[in-house]
Amino acid sequence: MTIWGFTIEKRFWYFSVGALALIIGLLFVISSKPAPYDPYLESALPPNQLNTLSGNWLDPYISEYGVTTPQSFEAFTSDYPINVGIPIRFRVYLPRADESADRPDLTLSKYGWQFTPGVWIPPQQAISAEELTTLTSEVLAADPAVVGFPEGKLPVLGEAYTVTGLLFWHTARLNPDAGLGAPSAPVILAGSDQFLTPAELASPTTHIADLDIAYRQNNLLLNLKRVEWSSGRQVRLCLSVTNTRSTTGSIDIWPGLSAIQASYPLVDGAKGVSIGEIDESGSLINQDLLERGTPATGYVVFPDGPSGEPNAGLRLTIPALNQAGAGPPTEIDVQPNQFRDISVNDKITRSSATGECR
C-alpha cells in the first residue's frame, strides 16, 4: 500500500494495531486501579468491625511494628498519615465528665466502643495526683487526645493511666455529627490500660528489669516481679508475698517487706544503700494479715534517688522469710543488661506497661 508516495508494508499495520491495543489496555488498567489509601478518609481498622475485636486484638500490631513511646504527642499525631495504625504507649489523664462538659464533640459511644477525651502526660513529667486536675484546661485546647475503650470497660474517670493502643482515626470522621466548627482530635483505641499510682506519677519509670524470681521459706512464698527505675528520682520493686500453707488460715504479714534494701549509685555519686518503704498508695500499706493462698501484691519503694541510668545495676538484699527475721539474707544482683529503656520502640507484651504492680 502506498500513501503520499510512501510504501506501507502489512507488518506496519500489525505493529500499529498491537501498539494501540497495548496502550488501550494500559489505560484500562490504570483507570480501574483503586485510589491510593488515604488515611484522612480511611481508618486504621474498619470502624464497623470494632465490636468484633477480641481482647488481644492489638498483639499482632505490636509484633509487627513494636510499641512507640512518643516524647511529644503533638509531633506524633502531626505525622498522622505516617503513624496511623502504629501501636503507641502513653500516659494520659482522663477527665471526669463535668471537667470535659464544654467539649461534647469528644465524648461518644459508637461501634461498640466508648470514646472519652484525654490529656497526654509527657513520659518523664513528674506530677502529683493532686495536680492532675490542673490539666483539665487542656481538654478545651484544639487537639486533645480521644481514647476509645470497649463498651463496659471504660476506666474510672478523673484518674491517670498508662494506655497501650493504636492511632486509629480522627474525630472529624469518627464523629461527623459534631459539626464543621468542631476541631479534629486524634483518636487512640486502647488495647490495655493500667492505673498510674501516685509513686509512678511523681517518679516516672525510665527503665525496667523483669525479674520473675520466687523463693520459699517456711510458710511464705516471695515473688519478685520487676524493678522499675526512675532515673534521678527513686527505684521501685514490684513483688508479692503469699502464705502458702499456714494451718491457722492467716498469719501476720511478713515484716521483711519494710527491711528490703537496694544498693546502687546515688545522686551524689556515692554508692549508697536505700532502705525500702511500703508504697503508701498501694494495698500493702494497710494489709496486716496474709490469708492462706492469697498473694499480697504491691510496691516496695526505695526513696533515695539513683544517680542516672542503671549502668551499674543494683543489688537487692532480702531478709529471711520468717516472722522473726532470723537467718541470713538473700542477695540478688540485677545486672545493667537486664534493664531496658522504655522510651525506645519495643515489642513488649500488653501486660508489661508500668504504673501498677499486680
One Martini backbone bead per residue (centre of mass of N, CA, C, O) as a GRO file, in nm:
protein
  358
    1MET     BB    1   0.098   0.036   0.021
    2THR     BB    2   0.029   0.380  -0.085
    3ILE     BB    3   0.123   0.689   0.092
    4TRP     BB    4   0.234   0.975  -0.021
    5GLY     BB    5   0.468   0.785  -0.158
    6PHE     BB    6   0.446   0.561   0.061
    7THR     BB    7   0.541   0.242   0.158
    8ILE     BB    8   0.320   0.009   0.317
    9GLU     BB    9   0.343  -0.245   0.519
   10LYS     BB   10   0.172  -0.489   0.687
   11ARG     BB   11   0.346  -0.495   0.952
   12PHE     BB   12   0.275  -0.207   1.040
   13TRP     BB   13  -0.022  -0.266   1.112
   14TYR     BB   14   0.031  -0.475   1.321
   15PHE     BB   15   0.194  -0.292   1.510
   16SER     BB   16  -0.014  -0.064   1.551
   17VAL     BB   17  -0.242  -0.234   1.669
   18GLY     BB   18  -0.078  -0.349   1.906
   19ALA     BB   19  -0.004  -0.075   2.038
   20LEU     BB   20  -0.293   0.025   2.076
   21ALA     BB   21  -0.386  -0.209   2.255
   22LEU     BB   22  -0.180  -0.158   2.479
   23ILE     BB   23  -0.268   0.127   2.554
   24ILE     BB   24  -0.561   0.059   2.621
   25GLY     BB   25  -0.494  -0.145   2.844
   26LEU     BB   26  -0.340   0.051   3.031
   27LEU     BB   27  -0.571   0.253   3.069
   28PHE     BB   28  -0.765   0.049   3.200
   29VAL     BB   29  -0.592  -0.028   3.444
   30ILE     BB   30  -0.555   0.256   3.561
   31SER     BB   31  -0.866   0.326   3.583
   32SER     BB   32  -0.924   0.053   3.776
   33LYS     BB   33  -0.767   0.146   3.999
   34PRO     BB   34  -0.745   0.207   4.308
   35ALA     BB   35  -0.725   0.428   4.529
   36PRO     BB   36  -0.524   0.548   4.731
   37TYR     BB   37  -0.451   0.552   5.049
   38ASP     BB   38  -0.647   0.755   5.283
   39PRO     BB   39  -0.615   0.839   5.615
   40TYR     BB   40  -0.837   1.070   5.621
   41LEU     BB   41  -1.072   0.857   5.512
   42GLU     BB   42  -0.924   0.612   5.656
   43SER     BB   43  -0.891   0.376   5.879
   44ALA     BB   44  -0.701   0.141   6.042
   45LEU     BB   45  -0.993   0.032   6.100
   46PRO     BB   46  -1.287  -0.094   6.059
   47PRO     BB   47  -1.543   0.033   6.233
   48ASN     BB   48  -1.756  -0.217   6.191
   49GLN     BB   49  -1.524  -0.414   6.354
   50LEU     BB   50  -1.483  -0.335   6.656
   51ASN     BB   51  -1.701  -0.539   6.794
   52THR     BB   52  -1.496  -0.802   6.709
   53LEU     BB   53  -1.277  -0.763   6.902
   54SER     BB   54  -1.045  -0.893   7.086
   55GLY     BB   55  -0.847  -0.873   7.370
   56ASN     BB   56  -0.576  -0.930   7.160
   57TRP     BB   57  -0.577  -0.736   6.898
   58LEU     BB   58  -0.285  -0.583   6.930
   59ASP     BB   59  -0.053  -0.794   6.907
   60PRO     BB   60   0.013  -0.799   6.596
   61TYR     BB   61   0.108  -0.502   6.591
   62ILE     BB   62   0.341  -0.533   6.790
   63SER     BB   63   0.495  -0.754   6.633
   64GLU     BB   64   0.534  -0.569   6.375
   65TYR     BB   65   0.602  -0.254   6.518
   66GLY     BB   66   0.571  -0.220   6.797
   67VAL     BB   67   0.629   0.032   7.057
   68THR     BB   68   0.549   0.366   7.089
   69THR     BB   69   0.712   0.638   7.281
   70PRO     BB   70   0.631   0.943   7.290
   71GLN     BB   71   0.765   1.266   7.358
   72SER     BB   72   0.543   1.382   7.142
   73PHE     BB   73   0.217   1.406   7.063
   74GLU     BB   74   0.213   1.626   6.848
   75ALA     BB   75   0.426   1.501   6.660
   76PHE     BB   76   0.291   1.226   6.617
   77THR     BB   77   0.004   1.342   6.508
   78SER     BB   78   0.117   1.524   6.274
   79ASP     BB   79   0.203   1.228   6.147
   80TYR     BB   80  -0.059   1.070   6.074
   81PRO     BB   81  -0.015   0.921   5.795
   82ILE     BB   82   0.227   0.753   5.920
   83ASN     BB   83   0.100   0.659   6.223
   84VAL     BB   84  -0.128   0.515   6.136
   85GLY     BB   85  -0.144   0.199   6.301
   86ILE     BB   86   0.033   0.260   6.552
   87PRO     BB   87   0.165   0.167   6.830
   88ILE     BB   88   0.095   0.308   7.163
   89ARG     BB   89   0.259   0.454   7.454
   90PHE     BB   90   0.083   0.631   7.722
   91ARG     BB   91   0.007   0.908   7.918
   92VAL     BB   92  -0.319   0.968   8.082
   93TYR     BB   93  -0.581   1.194   8.138
   94LEU     BB   94  -0.920   1.135   8.257
   95PRO     BB   95  -1.168   1.322   8.269
   96ARG     BB   96  -1.433   1.420   8.393
   97ALA     BB   97  -1.738   1.500   8.279
   98ASP     BB   98  -1.740   1.795   8.402
   99GLU     BB   99  -1.453   1.873   8.270
  100SER     BB  100  -1.573   1.801   7.952
  101ALA     BB  101  -1.849   1.953   7.884
  102ASP     BB  102  -1.729   2.170   7.660
  103ARG     BB  103  -1.663   1.877   7.484
  104PRO     BB  104  -1.892   1.688   7.328
  105ASP     BB  105  -1.724   1.595   7.066
  106LEU     BB  106  -1.536   1.380   7.255
  107THR     BB  107  -1.809   1.225   7.333
  108LEU     BB  108  -1.878   0.874   7.258
  109SER     BB  109  -2.087   0.612   7.117
  110LYS     BB  110  -1.933   0.354   6.903
  111TYR     BB  111  -1.897   0.044   6.776
  112GLY     BB  112  -1.876  -0.063   7.088
  113TRP     BB  113  -1.760   0.217   7.194
  114GLN     BB  114  -1.584   0.436   7.419
  115PHE     BB  115  -1.538   0.791   7.407
  116THR     BB  116  -1.270   0.993   7.553
  117PRO     BB  117  -1.109   1.237   7.685
  118GLY     BB  118  -0.753   1.338   7.684
  119VAL     BB  119  -0.441   1.400   7.863
  120TRP     BB  120  -0.129   1.431   7.790
  121ILE     BB  121   0.165   1.283   7.943
  122PRO     BB  122   0.470   1.313   7.971
  123PRO     BB  123   0.688   1.055   8.037
  124GLN     BB  124   0.883   1.261   8.243
  125GLN     BB  125   0.658   1.385   8.404
  126ALA     BB  126   0.617   1.532   8.710
  127ILE     BB  127   0.323   1.443   8.912
  128SER     BB  128   0.067   1.489   9.107
  129ALA     BB  129  -0.244   1.387   9.189
  130GLU     BB  130  -0.344   1.682   9.258
  131GLU     BB  131  -0.251   1.806   8.964
  132LEU     BB  132  -0.436   1.680   8.745
  133THR     BB  133  -0.670   1.899   8.730
  134THR     BB  134  -0.484   2.114   8.580
  135LEU     BB  135  -0.525   1.967   8.287
  136THR     BB  136  -0.822   2.036   8.191
  137SER     BB  137  -0.771   2.285   8.006
  138GLU     BB  138  -0.671   2.101   7.762
  139VAL     BB  139  -0.952   2.006   7.664
  140LEU     BB  140  -1.002   2.299   7.520
  141ALA     BB  141  -0.823   2.244   7.317
  142ALA     BB  142  -0.781   2.160   6.994
  143ASP     BB  143  -0.581   1.873   7.059
  144PRO     BB  144  -0.677   1.637   7.207
  145ALA     BB  145  -0.739   1.338   7.319
  146VAL     BB  146  -0.890   1.022   7.213
  147VAL     BB  147  -1.030   0.745   7.397
  148GLY     BB  148  -1.090   0.399   7.340
  149PHE     BB  149  -1.340   0.171   7.474
  150PRO     BB  150  -1.495  -0.086   7.549
  151GLU     BB  151  -1.783  -0.165   7.639
  152GLY     BB  152  -1.758  -0.157   7.998
  153LYS     BB  153  -1.418  -0.053   8.002
  154LEU     BB  154  -1.426   0.209   8.138
  155PRO     BB  155  -1.250   0.384   8.328
  156VAL     BB  156  -1.190   0.579   8.577
  157LEU     BB  157  -1.251   0.893   8.613
  158GLY     BB  158  -0.995   1.116   8.727
  159GLU     BB  159  -0.747   0.958   8.606
  160ALA     BB  160  -0.440   0.790   8.551
  161TYR     BB  161  -0.277   0.633   8.258
  162THR     BB  162  -0.156   0.352   8.092
  163VAL     BB  163  -0.158   0.332   7.735
  164THR     BB  164  -0.221   0.075   7.494
  165GLY     BB  165  -0.236   0.143   7.140
  166LEU     BB  166  -0.409   0.291   6.848
  167LEU     BB  167  -0.388   0.480   6.579
  168PHE     BB  168  -0.696   0.540   6.412
  169TRP     BB  169  -0.811   0.851   6.393
  170HIS     BB  170  -1.062   1.111   6.368
  171THR     BB  171  -1.325   1.309   6.477
  172ALA     BB  172  -1.431   1.416   6.202
  173ARG     BB  173  -1.509   1.110   6.125
  174LEU     BB  174  -1.623   0.975   6.383
  175ASN     BB  175  -1.785   1.277   6.448
  176PRO     BB  176  -1.979   1.442   6.228
  177ASP     BB  177  -2.207   1.563   6.427
  178ALA     BB  178  -2.032   1.803   6.554
  179GLY     BB  179  -1.940   1.971   6.322
  180LEU     BB  180  -1.748   2.202   6.149
  181GLY     BB  181  -1.641   2.366   6.414
  182ALA     BB  182  -1.501   2.117   6.510
  183PRO     BB  183  -1.224   2.005   6.615
  184SER     BB  184  -0.972   1.788   6.561
  185ALA     BB  185  -0.892   1.459   6.700
  186PRO     BB  186  -0.710   1.214   6.810
  187VAL     BB  187  -0.748   0.852   6.796
  188ILE     BB  188  -0.739   0.594   7.051
  189LEU     BB  189  -0.710   0.253   7.087
  190ALA     BB  190  -0.751   0.049   7.359
  191GLY     BB  191  -0.578  -0.247   7.465
  192SER     BB  192  -0.466  -0.112   7.738
  193ASP     BB  193  -0.472  -0.050   8.103
  194GLN     BB  194  -0.304   0.148   8.368
  195PHE     BB  195  -0.277   0.253   8.669
  196LEU     BB  196  -0.148   0.549   8.813
  197THR     BB  197   0.046   0.598   9.053
  198PRO     BB  198   0.180   0.833   9.252
  199ALA     BB  199   0.471   0.725   9.222
  200GLU     BB  200   0.476   0.725   8.907
  201LEU     BB  201   0.406   1.022   8.865
  202ALA     BB  202   0.651   1.141   9.037
  203SER     BB  203   0.828   0.870   8.913
  204PRO     BB  204   0.908   0.801   8.621
  205THR     BB  205   0.976   0.550   8.424
  206THR     BB  206   1.282   0.443   8.241
  207HIS     BB  207   1.332   0.145   8.365
  208ILE     BB  208   1.334  -0.220   8.320
  209ALA     BB  209   1.334  -0.526   8.532
  210ASP     BB  210   1.277  -0.849   8.479
  211LEU     BB  211   1.255  -1.125   8.707
  212ASP     BB  212   1.097  -1.373   8.821
  213ILE     BB  213   1.142  -1.429   9.143
  214ALA     BB  214   1.136  -1.726   9.354
  215TYR     BB  215   1.092  -1.791   9.715
  216ARG     BB  216   1.103  -2.033   9.989
  217GLN     BB  217   0.983  -2.014  10.341
  218ASN     BB  218   0.806  -2.196  10.501
  219ASN     BB  219   0.498  -2.011  10.460
  220LEU     BB  220   0.660  -1.851  10.232
  221LEU     BB  221   0.612  -1.656   9.924
  222LEU     BB  222   0.842  -1.492   9.704
  223ASN     BB  223   0.775  -1.245   9.439
  224LEU     BB  224   0.988  -1.104   9.202
  225LYS     BB  225   0.899  -0.915   8.931
  226ARG     BB  226   1.013  -0.599   8.935
  227VAL     BB  227   1.209  -0.320   8.822
  228GLU     BB  228   1.171   0.034   8.876
  229TRP     BB  229   1.335   0.301   8.709
  230SER     BB  230   1.408   0.644   8.825
  231SER     BB  231   1.586   0.876   8.714
  232GLY     BB  232   1.683   1.069   8.998
  233ARG     BB  233   1.457   0.945   9.212
  234GLN     BB  234   1.368   0.618   9.201
  235VAL     BB  235   1.294   0.287   9.333
  236ARG     BB  236   1.105  -0.012   9.234
  237LEU     BB  237   0.940  -0.304   9.384
  238CYS     BB  238   0.771  -0.570   9.249
  239LEU     BB  239   0.553  -0.773   9.462
  240SER     BB  240   0.489  -1.092   9.634
  241VAL     BB  241   0.309  -1.241   9.916
  242THR     BB  242   0.264  -1.583  10.046
  243ASN     BB  243   0.048  -1.796  10.212
  244THR     BB  244   0.079  -2.143  10.164
  245ARG     BB  245   0.047  -2.336  10.472
  246SER     BB  246  -0.130  -2.238  10.691
  247THR     BB  247  -0.326  -2.379  10.952
  248THR     BB  248  -0.472  -2.096  11.052
  249GLY     BB  249  -0.516  -1.924  10.758
  250SER     BB  250  -0.348  -1.686  10.911
  251ILE     BB  251  -0.097  -1.426  10.902
  252ASP     BB  252   0.132  -1.222  10.949
  253ILE     BB  253   0.286  -1.004  10.792
  254TRP     BB  254   0.579  -0.962  10.651
  255PRO     BB  255   0.837  -0.766  10.791
  256GLY     BB  256   1.049  -0.759  10.544
  257LEU     BB  257   0.930  -0.537  10.357
  258SER     BB  258   1.072  -0.297  10.547
  259ALA     BB  259   1.391  -0.442  10.494
  260ILE     BB  260   1.456  -0.386  10.217
  261GLN     BB  261   1.742  -0.358  10.001
  262ALA     BB  262   1.928  -0.110   9.797
  263SER     BB  263   2.207  -0.096   9.567
  264TYR     BB  264   2.329   0.225   9.443
  265PRO     BB  265   2.389   0.496   9.277
  266LEU     BB  266   2.380   0.814   9.373
  267VAL     BB  267   2.339   1.150   9.315
  268ASP     BB  268   2.632   1.207   9.467
  269GLY     BB  269   2.806   0.931   9.361
  270ALA     BB  270   2.744   0.737   9.565
  271LYS     BB  271   2.728   0.412   9.712
  272GLY     BB  272   2.425   0.326   9.829
  273VAL     BB  273   2.167   0.261  10.076
  274SER     BB  274   1.828   0.163  10.038
  275ILE     BB  275   1.538   0.167  10.224
  276GLY     BB  276   1.246   0.031  10.221
  277GLU     BB  277   0.904   0.122  10.130
  278ILE     BB  278   0.580   0.111  10.156
  279ASP     BB  279   0.340   0.188   9.956
  280GLU     BB  280   0.099   0.426  10.038
  281SER     BB  281  -0.104   0.368   9.776
  282GLY     BB  282  -0.127   0.078   9.844
  283SER     BB  283  -0.236  -0.234   9.976
  284LEU     BB  284   0.000  -0.307  10.178
  285ILE     BB  285  -0.019  -0.081  10.402
  286ASN     BB  286  -0.313  -0.222  10.517
  287GLN     BB  287  -0.181  -0.508  10.557
  288ASP     BB  288  -0.177  -0.758  10.824
  289LEU     BB  289  -0.273  -1.014  10.661
  290LEU     BB  290  -0.231  -1.362  10.549
  291GLU     BB  291  -0.399  -1.537  10.342
  292ARG     BB  292  -0.439  -1.832  10.229
  293GLY     BB  293  -0.333  -1.817   9.886
  294THR     BB  294  -0.317  -1.489   9.900
  295PRO     BB  295  -0.176  -1.246   9.745
  296ALA     BB  296   0.045  -0.980   9.826
  297THR     BB  297   0.050  -0.676   9.636
  298GLY     BB  298   0.338  -0.455   9.555
  299TYR     BB  299   0.532  -0.187   9.663
  300VAL     BB  300   0.877  -0.117   9.700
  301VAL     BB  301   1.036   0.181   9.808
  302PHE     BB  302   1.326   0.370   9.697
  303PRO     BB  303   1.396   0.704   9.771
  304ASP     BB  304   1.681   0.706   9.676
  305GLY     BB  305   1.830   0.853   9.425
  306PRO     BB  306   1.949   0.787   9.134
  307SER     BB  307   2.197   0.913   8.928
  308GLY     BB  308   2.072   0.738   8.680
  309GLU     BB  309   2.134   0.511   8.496
  310PRO     BB  310   2.168   0.143   8.512
  311ASN     BB  311   2.498   0.090   8.468
  312ALA     BB  312   2.540  -0.078   8.764
  313GLY     BB  313   2.296  -0.154   8.874
  314LEU     BB  314   2.181  -0.384   9.141
  315ARG     BB  315   2.121  -0.464   9.494
  316LEU     BB  316   1.942  -0.708   9.667
  317THR     BB  317   1.817  -0.729  10.010
  318ILE     BB  318   1.676  -1.019  10.165
  319PRO     BB  319   1.516  -1.122  10.408
  320ALA     BB  320   1.411  -1.355  10.591
  321LEU     BB  321   1.134  -1.593  10.569
  322ASN     BB  322   1.026  -1.461  10.863
  323GLN     BB  323   0.900  -1.325  11.154
  324ALA     BB  324   1.196  -1.279  11.297
  325GLY     BB  325   1.446  -1.246  11.086
  326ALA     BB  326   1.599  -1.506  11.087
  327GLY     BB  327   1.883  -1.511  10.914
  328PRO     BB  328   2.005  -1.502  10.616
  329PRO     BB  329   2.026  -1.321  10.352
  330THR     BB  330   1.933  -1.227  10.021
  331GLU     BB  331   2.121  -1.185   9.719
  332ILE     BB  332   2.052  -0.965   9.431
  333ASP     BB  333   2.167  -0.927   9.103
  334VAL     BB  334   2.116  -0.655   8.880
  335GLN     BB  335   2.189  -0.614   8.567
  336PRO     BB  336   2.221  -0.382   8.324
  337ASN     BB  337   2.110  -0.584   8.087
  338GLN     BB  338   1.815  -0.611   8.230
  339PHE     BB  339   1.766  -0.335   8.135
  340ARG     BB  340   1.513  -0.124   7.989
  341ASP     BB  341   1.431   0.120   7.768
  342ILE     BB  342   1.105   0.266   7.744
  343SER     BB  343   1.155   0.494   7.509
  344VAL     BB  344   1.172   0.272   7.312
  345ASN     BB  345   1.119   0.064   7.075
  346ASP     BB  346   0.896  -0.218   7.117
  347LYS     BB  347   0.777  -0.582   7.201
  348ILE     BB  348   0.590  -0.567   7.436
  349THR     BB  349   0.363  -0.674   7.618
  350ARG     BB  350   0.067  -0.563   7.750
  351SER     BB  351   0.159  -0.637   8.066
  352SER     BB  352   0.433  -0.426   8.077
  353ALA     BB  353   0.323  -0.188   8.182
  354THR     BB  354   0.338   0.076   8.378
  355GLY     BB  355   0.191   0.170   8.722
  356GLU     BB  356   0.130  -0.141   8.817
  357CYS     BB  357   0.104  -0.382   9.075
  358ARG     BB  358   0.008  -0.745   8.973
   0.00000   0.00000   0.00000
